[in-house]
Amino acid sequence: MDLEPFKGHTYPDVLISVLIEFFRSLQLWVNEAAVAPANRAKVWKRWFSVPRRGPLGRASAKQISAQIDAVLADLEITLHAQDDAEIERRSQHSNKEAAELKASASVPGAGALSAGASIEQGRTEEMLEKLRRSKANYLHRKILEYQRLIKRVVDLADRDGLLILDDLYYIRRSDQPLVVDYFHRLTKNQRLWLKVGTIRHRSTWYVPGDPPIGMKLGDDADEINLDISLEHYRTAKTFLIRILKEIANEVVVDPAELFTDGAVDRLVLASGGVARDFLSIANKAISVARERGKTFRGTKVNTEDVNQACGEHEGTKREELSLDAGNDQGALVEAFNRVRASCLNEKKANCFLVAKDLQTAGYRQIQELVDLRLLHLVKSRVTVRDRPGKIYEAYLLDLSQYTGERKKRDMRIIEFWKTGADDELRRTALIYEP
């Protein structure tokens, strides 16, 4: 499930909207994948792979689908209702009471006669009840019902399921732990695994309290970092070259015939270790080399071609910053411009140092700029000669910010990945205070 469409929604409507999409997806699986035979190619094009066993129970699937229909109808009504609205509910009931009437008379010749009759007396009572609608309370009351429904689907499949919530950071940060918490409770102790994809420093997945909300790393969930930072330069280079070779093999091309050794190193540096940027810049660099044609630089993609491609790619990163940063865009752009000006005009170096684990808004902005790939962590522990006892982190300004400024501004390029470069990073002049 892609969470970007729910950007701008507020809690609890954002959770209701995500639940609606979740149950729709679940129903689609029940109606199609659960019961379709392996030869239904049209159906299986929409799913990951063709099954290795026959269709599941149609009768059970039909019952589950009907149950999901009822859940979706309730959620749709709740979504469009006004939260915290005052509701008046009137109820009437009547009480009926039986009363016996008796009469007697003296009739000549007949003696004393008596007669009786029974009648019902009705009394109607009306009760007025006032309450406030709470969507959050509604969701809490429904969680056991939803758990039972999910269990029915998993039991029908008799296989583990996987639910991926992608791009959590598009949801408001204050609402993120509430969404994660609800799906964590839905999937806990079931054969349904939950994965959440997000940007680390733009996310909050756990809030301590009584009770705590969300998922705690190490206790409830494990963290998987999908990117290799430049701190592990050799590992990142090996990994990125391997990806490039796999793609090149598809068209029977040897990357060694396309790129010089220096160009590959520059590509790794420019990408910050991120595979997507590595491939995007490599693609642009090939176009640059084609455009210039055969010159004294040769026919292969060289470092100058990569530098030019980096400059072109900078616009893409700025655009992604505006998309991913949301309401914090202005503050982050300002923070980045301060870092850039410090590196280019004051330190005249491609790297800078920040005191480790600062508890300041500026430090948190540095971390977010790393997530947005405009800065790159290159060393997590650096000591400075005249600052005993203090630990610093070393960061690299993205290559796109100084490819054309290096000679003009007399930039000092610290080759942190090479043996013996640690001494260059230990200079007091590189310290930046965010």
DANOR-V454958 format. One record per helix or strand of 2 or more residues. SS is the DSSP state (H for helix, E for strand). FROM is the first residue (numbers start at 0). LEN is the number of residues. If there is no record, write none. Layout:
[[SS:FROM:LEN] [SS:FROM:LEN]]
This chain:
[[H:3:3] [H:12:21] [H:40:4] [H:57:23] [E:85:22] [E:110:22] [H:134:23] [E:160:6] [H:167:3] [H:172:15] [E:191:5] [H:199:3] [E:205:2] [E:212:2] [H:229:21] [H:254:3] [H:260:11] [H:274:18] [H:302:45] [E:350:5] [H:360:11] [E:374:9] [E:390:7] [H:398:3] [H:421:4] [H:427:3]]
